[in-house]
Amino acid sequence: MATFGICEEKYRLLEEYKNCLTVFSELVRVLDSTRATTSKEQYELLRLRVNQAHERCEEARLAWERHVREHGC
């Protein structure tokens, strides 16, 4: 997808980062809204998923930043 002033790979990486943030945000919302009504085991599993989503966001952000730095776009 060609866009004004942004290369396709940069755009793709930015979309990937945005999607990761959406997943992370939703998992945090679920974690917060269910903390009083879920078992400790279920809560810990969801917390693990939140942490994994956060790590994925960081990886996506770093990939985008690396591309910008190396590609100069």
N, C-alpha and C positions, 0 to 999 in steps of 0.2 A: 504494500500500500504506500504510494508516494504521497508525501505531505509537504507543505511549504516549510523549507528550512530544517528539515529533519530527515536523516537517512532512514532507510527501511529497517535496518538492523537496530538502530537506536530506538525507533518507534516500537519495534517488536519487543525489545527488552523492557521498554517503559510500560508497555501493556502487560507484560508478564509480571512486573513488579506491582502494578496496580491490581492485578488479579490476586496476587499473593496477599496484598494488604486487605483486600475485600474478604478473603477467606479468614485471615487472622482476626480481623475486626468482628466477624460473625461468631467465630469460636470464642472470643473474649466475651461477647454479649451473652452467649449461651452459658458459658462458665459462670458469669456473674448472676444470671437469672435463675440458675438451678442449684447454686451452692447450698441453699437452705433445704432443698427438697431431694437431694440425691445422696446416695450412699458414699461413704468415704472412698471406696474402691472406684466407683464410677467417676467421682470428682477427680481423683488422681489420674485416671485415664484421660479424662478431658483436659486436665491441666497439662499432661504430657503432649497431647495433640496441639494445644495452644503453644507450648514451647517449640514444638517441631515447626509449626506454621511461622512462628517468629523467626526461627533460624532460616527457613526458606525465604522469608522476606529479606533478610539480611543478605543472603546469597544472591537474590535477584537484584537488589540495590547495588551490591558490589559489582556484579556483572555489567550493569548499566553504566556505572561510574567508570569501570575499566574500559569499556568500549568508547565512551566519550573521551577519556584521556588518551587512549591509543589511536583512535581514529580521528580525533580532532574535530568532531562534529558537535 
